Amino acid sequence: MTRKMRSAYTLTELLVATAVGSIVMAMAFSSFSVINQKYQKYSDLSNLHRSSTQVLNIITRDLRMAGYQDLDTVNGLITLAITTENDDSDIGADAITIVYDTDAQNRIKVKYYLLPCQDAGQCTEEGRYRLYKTKWSKVNGSWQMSADYEQQAVVDYIDDLQFQYNMTNGDSKNTIESDEIKNVRSIDVSILMRTARKHKKDDGNYIHELEDNDTTLEGGYIREIFSTTAYTRNLELGG
């Protein structure tokens, strides 16, 4: 009776297979890590663009209504349809208060402004800003004793908010006086937003340059400037 020979892997073959397998696994993990970083980056950029569109729509909706007076209003003339607080710094920035009628009996005043959410007690991250909104109501000729709501968070991760006023004579101004309100024809709104997560650039540094801007901001967050123009329809009627 003949004995069948059984084949087996040699130690050398096992070592080679293990080495090749380790290289393949390392390459796969490296590829996954790169793909995952790219996915996180573009996911955060998508959220950035979506949030910027939403907040600009919210602000411009009120700006288009600024100064509107119902024909049968019982609340009198709107003498200050827009009030601004200007800040030339790159962080924090402008605040704007807008007044208009919603119907003959009701008038509202809304204010948009930035605050460090740490100061508002709504986060613990230092240097993180958030856009807030406060609203007051005037009913049948009297402003209500307290605001309808205060420090309502609109959107997070905004580093800067700026307004520019385009006048009937073609000039553009960063600030306006009360007697100039009726000469405003449109308002440019700009916001500087950042991602919630840090992202490394290809060279490994946590530094990103703003698009279309020479400014370089450290910290690792991707930042972009978003702008729109709100055409005011009612300011020339009163002011």
C-alpha positions in Angstrom: 0.0 0.0 0.0 1.4 3.4 -1.0 1.2 6.4 1.3 -0.2 9.6 -0.2 2.0 12.7 0.1 0.3 15.7 1.7 1.2 19.2 0.6 1.7 22.0 3.2 2.8 25.6 3.3 6.4 26.2 4.3 7.3 28.8 6.9 8.8 31.0 4.2 5.5 31.0 2.3 3.5 31.8 5.4 5.8 34.7 6.2 5.5 36.1 2.7 1.7 35.7 2.7 1.5 37.5 6.1 3.7 40.3 4.8 1.7 40.7 1.6 -1.5 40.6 3.6 -0.3 43.3 6.0 0.7 45.6 3.1 -2.7 45.1 1.5 -4.5 45.8 4.8 -2.3 48.9 5.4 -3.1 50.2 1.9 -6.8 49.6 2.4 -6.8 51.4 5.8 -4.9 54.3 4.3 -7.3 54.6 1.4 -10.3 54.4 3.7 -8.8 57.1 6.0 -8.3 59.4 3.0 -11.7 58.8 1.6 -13.3 59.3 5.0 -11.5 62.6 5.5 -12.7 63.7 2.1 -16.2 62.6 2.9 -16.2 64.5 6.2 -14.8 67.6 4.5 -17.4 67.7 1.7 -20.2 66.8 4.1 -19.3 69.7 6.3 -19.0 72.0 3.3 -22.5 70.9 2.2 -23.9 71.7 5.6 -22.1 75.1 5.5 -23.7 76.0 2.2 -27.1 74.8 3.4 -27.0 76.7 6.7 -25.8 79.9 5.0 -28.7 79.8 2.5 -31.2 79.3 5.3 -29.9 82.2 7.5 -29.5 84.6 4.6 -33.1 83.9 3.5 -34.3 84.5 7.1 -32.6 87.9 7.4 -33.4 89.1 3.9 -37.1 88.2 4.4 -37.3 90.7 7.2 -35.1 93.3 5.4 -37.5 93.3 2.5 -40.4 94.1 4.9 -38.5 96.9 6.7 -40.6 100.0 7.0 -43.8 98.5 5.8 -46.8 100.3 7.2 -50.3 98.8 6.9 -52.7 101.3 5.3 -55.0 101.1 8.3 -52.3 100.8 11.0 -53.2 102.0 14.5 -49.5 102.0 15.5 -48.5 105.4 13.9 -45.6 106.1 11.6 -42.5 104.0 11.6 -39.8 106.6 12.2 -36.8 104.2 12.5 -37.4 101.2 10.2 -33.7 100.1 10.4 -31.3 100.7 13.2 -27.7 99.4 13.0 -24.8 98.9 15.3 -21.6 98.8 13.3 -18.4 97.0 14.3 -15.4 97.1 12.0 -13.8 94.0 13.6 -13.6 90.7 11.7 -15.1 88.8 14.6 -18.5 89.6 16.2 -19.6 92.3 13.9 -22.7 94.3 13.1 -26.2 94.1 14.6 -29.4 95.3 12.9 -32.9 96.0 14.1 -35.8 96.0 11.7 -39.4 97.3 12.2 -42.5 96.6 10.1 -46.3 95.9 10.4 -47.7 92.5 10.0 -51.3 93.8 9.9 -53.3 96.9 10.9 -53.0 96.1 14.7 -49.6 94.5 15.0 -46.1 95.8 14.5 -42.9 93.8 15.1 -39.3 94.7 15.8 -36.6 92.1 15.3 -32.9 92.3 16.0 -30.2 90.1 14.6 -26.9 90.0 16.3 -23.9 87.7 17.1 -22.8 86.6 20.6 -20.3 84.1 21.8 -22.5 81.2 22.7 -20.3 80.7 25.7 -21.5 84.1 27.0 -25.1 83.1 26.4 -24.5 79.9 28.4 -25.4 77.7 25.4 -22.0 76.1 24.8 -18.6 75.8 26.4 -16.3 76.3 23.4 -14.3 79.5 23.6 -14.4 81.7 20.6 -17.5 80.1 19.0 -20.1 82.6 17.8 -23.8 82.1 17.1 -26.4 84.3 15.4 -29.3 85.2 17.7 -32.7 86.9 17.1 -34.8 88.9 19.5 -38.4 90.0 18.7 -40.7 92.6 20.3 -44.4 93.3 19.4 -46.4 96.5 19.3 -50.2 95.9 19.5 -52.9 98.5 19.1 -50.4 101.4 19.7 -48.4 100.0 22.6 -45.2 98.1 22.8 -45.5 95.0 24.9 -43.8 95.0 28.3 -41.4 92.2 27.5 -40.0 90.7 24.3 -41.8 87.9 22.6 -38.5 86.0 22.8 -34.9 86.9 23.5 -31.6 85.3 22.3 -33.3 82.8 20.1 -30.5 80.9 18.3 -30.8 81.1 14.5 -27.7 79.4 13.3 -24.3 78.3 14.8 -20.7 78.7 13.7 -21.0 82.3 12.3 -17.8 84.3 12.9 -18.8 87.6 11.3 -21.9 89.4 10.2 -21.8 92.6 8.0 -24.3 94.9 6.3 -23.6 97.4 3.6 -26.3 100.0 2.5 -26.7 100.9 -1.2 -28.1 104.4 -1.6 -30.2 106.0 -4.3 -27.3 108.1 -5.4 -25.1 105.0 -6.1 -23.0 105.3 -2.9 -22.4 102.4 -0.6 -22.2 102.9 3.2 -21.3 100.7 6.1 -23.4 102.9 8.5 -26.4 105.2 7.9 -28.0 108.0 9.9 -31.7 108.0 10.7 -32.4 110.7 8.0 -30.7 108.5 5.4 -33.0 105.5 5.8 -35.4 106.6 3.2 -32.6 106.8 0.7 -31.6 103.1 1.1 -32.5 101.0 -1.9 -30.9 97.7 -1.1 -28.8 96.1 1.6 -25.9 93.7 1.1 -25.7 91.0 3.8 -22.5 89.0 4.3 -21.7 86.3 6.8 -18.5 84.4 7.5 -19.3 80.8 8.5 -17.0 78.0 9.6 -17.3 74.2 9.8 -18.0 72.5 13.1 -15.0 70.2 12.7 -11.4 70.9 12.1 -9.9 69.7 8.8 -6.2 69.3 7.9 -5.1 70.6 4.5 -2.9 68.4 2.3 0.3 69.7 4.0 -1.0 68.7 7.4 -1.5 72.3 8.7 -4.7 73.5 10.4 -4.7 76.7 8.4 -7.2 77.7 5.7 -7.3 80.7 3.5 -10.6 82.3 2.8 -11.8 82.0 -0.8 -11.4 85.2 -2.8 -9.7 86.8 0.2 -6.1 87.3 1.3 -7.0 86.7 4.9 -5.6 83.5 6.5 -7.3 82.2 9.7 -5.8 79.5 11.9 -7.6 77.0 14.0 -8.3 74.3 11.4 -11.8 75.3 10.6 -12.8 75.8 6.9 -14.4 79.2 6.6 -16.3 80.7 3.7 -18.0 84.1 3.1 -21.6 84.1 1.8 -23.4 87.2 0.6 -26.8 88.2 -0.8 -28.6 91.5 -1.5 -32.0 92.4 0.0 -34.0 95.0 -2.0 -36.0 97.2 0.3 -39.4 98.0 -1.0 -40.9 100.2 1.7 -38.1 102.5 3.1 -38.7 105.3 0.6 -42.3 105.5 1.8 -41.3 106.5 5.3 -38.0 106.0 6.9 
